[in-house]
Amino acid sequence: MITVKIGERIRELRKITGLSQEKFALKIGMDRTYFASVELGKRNVSIINLEKIAKGLEVSLSQLFEGVE
């Protein structure tokens, strides 16, 4: 599923930052449990939240989706 692939990509990029889910979610103003469910591919995340995540990761939206097919 696309949600799982996007979640995996987000997790990969977050781990590069060295931040835990909790610290990253706090950084972008998102609930940790919601963010965790995004990483697990259990959420159909909105474009607004994807933009928040991309900004927190310091990547563009297109970079966020690199390799997601």
CNS distance restraints for C-alpha pairs under 8 A (distance, minus, plus):
assign (resid   1 and name CA) (resid   5 and name CA) 6.58 0.50 0.50
assign (resid   2 and name CA) (resid   6 and name CA) 6.12 0.50 0.50
assign (resid   2 and name CA) (resid  41 and name CA) 7.87 0.50 0.50
assign (resid   2 and name CA) (resid  68 and name CA) 7.70 0.50 0.50
assign (resid   2 and name CA) (resid  69 and name CA) 7.47 0.50 0.50
assign (resid   3 and name CA) (resid   7 and name CA) 6.06 0.50 0.50
assign (resid   3 and name CA) (resid  38 and name CA) 7.68 0.50 0.50
assign (resid   3 and name CA) (resid  41 and name CA) 4.48 0.50 0.50
assign (resid   3 and name CA) (resid  42 and name CA) 6.91 0.50 0.50
assign (resid   3 and name CA) (resid  43 and name CA) 6.86 0.50 0.50
assign (resid   3 and name CA) (resid  44 and name CA) 6.45 0.50 0.50
assign (resid   4 and name CA) (resid   8 and name CA) 6.12 0.50 0.50
assign (resid   4 and name CA) (resid  39 and name CA) 7.35 0.50 0.50
assign (resid   4 and name CA) (resid  40 and name CA) 6.13 0.50 0.50
assign (resid   4 and name CA) (resid  41 and name CA) 3.83 0.50 0.50
assign (resid   4 and name CA) (resid  42 and name CA) 7.26 0.50 0.50
assign (resid   5 and name CA) (resid   9 and name CA) 6.27 0.50 0.50
assign (resid   5 and name CA) (resid  41 and name CA) 7.17 0.50 0.50
assign (resid   5 and name CA) (resid  68 and name CA) 6.05 0.50 0.50
assign (resid   5 and name CA) (resid  69 and name CA) 7.68 0.50 0.50
assign (resid   6 and name CA) (resid  10 and name CA) 6.18 0.50 0.50
assign (resid   6 and name CA) (resid  39 and name CA) 7.50 0.50 0.50
assign (resid   6 and name CA) (resid  41 and name CA) 7.06 0.50 0.50
assign (resid   6 and name CA) (resid  65 and name CA) 7.00 0.50 0.50
assign (resid   6 and name CA) (resid  68 and name CA) 6.44 0.50 0.50
assign (resid   7 and name CA) (resid  11 and name CA) 6.14 0.50 0.50
assign (resid   7 and name CA) (resid  38 and name CA) 5.61 0.50 0.50
assign (resid   7 and name CA) (resid  39 and name CA) 3.80 0.50 0.50
assign (resid   7 and name CA) (resid  40 and name CA) 5.62 0.50 0.50
assign (resid   7 and name CA) (resid  41 and name CA) 5.06 0.50 0.50
assign (resid   8 and name CA) (resid  12 and name CA) 6.12 0.50 0.50
assign (resid   8 and name CA) (resid  39 and name CA) 6.05 0.50 0.50
assign (resid   8 and name CA) (resid  40 and name CA) 7.19 0.50 0.50
assign (resid   8 and name CA) (resid  41 and name CA) 7.67 0.50 0.50
assign (resid   9 and name CA) (resid  13 and name CA) 6.28 0.50 0.50
assign (resid   9 and name CA) (resid  64 and name CA) 7.11 0.50 0.50
assign (resid   9 and name CA) (resid  65 and name CA) 7.42 0.50 0.50
assign (resid   9 and name CA) (resid  68 and name CA) 7.36 0.50 0.50
assign (resid  10 and name CA) (resid  14 and name CA) 6.01 0.50 0.50
assign (resid  10 and name CA) (resid  39 and name CA) 6.33 0.50 0.50
assign (resid  10 and name CA) (resid  53 and name CA) 7.95 0.50 0.50
assign (resid  10 and name CA) (resid  64 and name CA) 7.10 0.50 0.50
assign (resid  11 and name CA) (resid  15 and name CA) 6.07 0.50 0.50
assign (resid  11 and name CA) (resid  39 and name CA) 5.85 0.50 0.50
assign (resid  12 and name CA) (resid  16 and name CA) 6.65 0.50 0.50
assign (resid  13 and name CA) (resid  17 and name CA) 6.85 0.50 0.50
assign (resid  13 and name CA) (resid  57 and name CA) 6.83 0.50 0.50
assign (resid  14 and name CA) (resid  18 and name CA) 6.79 0.50 0.50
assign (resid  14 and name CA) (resid  19 and name CA) 6.48 0.50 0.50
assign (resid  14 and name CA) (resid  20 and name CA) 7.82 0.50 0.50
assign (resid  14 and name CA) (resid  21 and name CA) 7.91 0.50 0.50
assign (resid  14 and name CA) (resid  24 and name CA) 7.56 0.50 0.50
assign (resid  14 and name CA) (resid  57 and name CA) 6.55 0.50 0.50
assign (resid  15 and name CA) (resid  19 and name CA) 6.35 0.50 0.50
assign (resid  15 and name CA) (resid  20 and name CA) 7.52 0.50 0.50
assign (resid  17 and name CA) (resid  57 and name CA) 7.31 0.50 0.50
assign (resid  19 and name CA) (resid  23 and name CA) 5.83 0.50 0.50
assign (resid  19 and name CA) (resid  24 and name CA) 5.70 0.50 0.50
assign (resid  20 and name CA) (resid  24 and name CA) 6.03 0.50 0.50
assign (resid  21 and name CA) (resid  25 and name CA) 5.92 0.50 0.50
assign (resid  21 and name CA) (resid  32 and name CA) 6.48 0.50 0.50
assign (resid  21 and name CA) (resid  35 and name CA) 7.23 0.50 0.50
assign (resid  21 and name CA) (resid  36 and name CA) 6.72 0.50 0.50
assign (resid  22 and name CA) (resid  26 and name CA) 6.17 0.50 0.50
assign (resid  22 and name CA) (resid  32 and name CA) 5.31 0.50 0.50
assign (resid  23 and name CA) (resid  27 and name CA) 6.14 0.50 0.50
assign (resid  24 and name CA) (resid  28 and name CA) 6.43 0.50 0.50
assign (resid  24 and name CA) (resid  56 and name CA) 7.54 0.50 0.50
assign (resid  25 and name CA) (resid  29 and name CA) 5.94 0.50 0.50
assign (resid  25 and name CA) (resid  30 and name CA) 4.86 0.50 0.50
assign (resid  25 and name CA) (resid  31 and name CA) 6.05 0.50 0.50
assign (resid  25 and name CA) (resid  32 and name CA) 5.28 0.50 0.50
assign (resid  25 and name CA) (resid  35 and name CA) 6.34 0.50 0.50
assign (resid  26 and name CA) (resid  30 and name CA) 6.07 0.50 0.50
assign (resid  26 and name CA) (resid  31 and name CA) 7.21 0.50 0.50
assign (resid  26 and name CA) (resid  32 and name CA) 7.30 0.50 0.50
assign (resid  27 and name CA) (resid  56 and name CA) 7.04 0.50 0.50
assign (resid  28 and name CA) (resid  52 and name CA) 6.27 0.50 0.50
assign (resid  28 and name CA) (resid  53 and name CA) 6.82 0.50 0.50
assign (resid  28 and name CA) (resid  56 and name CA) 5.85 0.50 0.50
assign (resid  30 and name CA) (resid  34 and name CA) 7.14 0.50 0.50
assign (resid  30 and name CA) (resid  35 and name CA) 6.64 0.50 0.50
assign (resid  31 and name CA) (resid  35 and name CA) 6.21 0.50 0.50
assign (resid  32 and name CA) (resid  36 and name CA) 6.00 0.50 0.50
assign (resid  33 and name CA) (resid  37 and name CA) 6.25 0.50 0.50
assign (resid  34 and name CA) (resid  38 and name CA) 6.39 0.50 0.50
assign (resid  35 and name CA) (resid  39 and name CA) 6.39 0.50 0.50
assign (resid  36 and name CA) (resid  40 and name CA) 6.29 0.50 0.50
assign (resid  37 and name CA) (resid  41 and name CA) 6.21 0.50 0.50
assign (resid  37 and name CA) (resid  42 and name CA) 5.17 0.50 0.50
assign (resid  37 and name CA) (resid  43 and name CA) 6.00 0.50 0.50
assign (resid  38 and name CA) (resid  42 and name CA) 5.87 0.50 0.50
assign (resid  38 and name CA) (resid  43 and name CA) 5.15 0.50 0.50
assign (resid  38 and name CA) (resid  44 and name CA) 7.65 0.50 0.50
assign (resid  38 and name CA) (resid  45 and name CA) 6.73 0.50 0.50
assign (resid  45 and name CA) (resid  49 and name CA) 6.44 0.50 0.50
assign (resid  45 and name CA) (resid  50 and name CA) 6.77 0.50 0.50
assign (resid  46 and name CA) (resid  50 and name CA) 6.26 0.50 0.50
assign (resid  47 and name CA) (resid  51 and name CA) 6.07 0.50 0.50
assign (resid  48 and name CA) (resid  52 and name CA) 6.44 0.50 0.50
assign (resid  49 and name CA) (resid  53 and name CA) 6.21 0.50 0.50
assign (resid  50 and name CA) (resid  54 and name CA) 6.09 0.50 0.50
assign (resid  50 and name CA) (resid  61 and name CA) 7.57 0.50 0.50
assign (resid  51 and name CA) (resid  55 and name CA) 6.11 0.50 0.50
assign (resid  51 and name CA) (resid  61 and name CA) 6.62 0.50 0.50
assign (resid  52 and name CA) (resid  56 and name CA) 6.14 0.50 0.50
assign (resid  53 and name CA) (resid  57 and name CA) 6.16 0.50 0.50
assign (resid  54 and name CA) (resid  58 and name CA) 5.97 0.50 0.50
assign (resid  54 and name CA) (resid  59 and name CA) 5.23 0.50 0.50
assign (resid  54 and name CA) (resid  60 and name CA) 5.95 0.50 0.50
assign (resid  54 and name CA) (resid  61 and name CA) 5.95 0.50 0.50
assign (resid  54 and name CA) (resid  64 and name CA) 6.30 0.50 0.50
assign (resid  55 and name CA) (resid  59 and name CA) 6.09 0.50 0.50
assign (resid  55 and name CA) (resid  60 and name CA) 7.14 0.50 0.50
assign (resid  59 and name CA) (resid  63 and name CA) 5.85 0.50 0.50
assign (resid  59 and name CA) (resid  64 and name CA) 6.42 0.50 0.50
assign (resid  60 and name CA) (resid  64 and name CA) 6.23 0.50 0.50
assign (resid  61 and name CA) (resid  65 and name CA) 6.52 0.50 0.50
assign (resid  62 and name CA) (resid  66 and name CA) 6.40 0.50 0.50
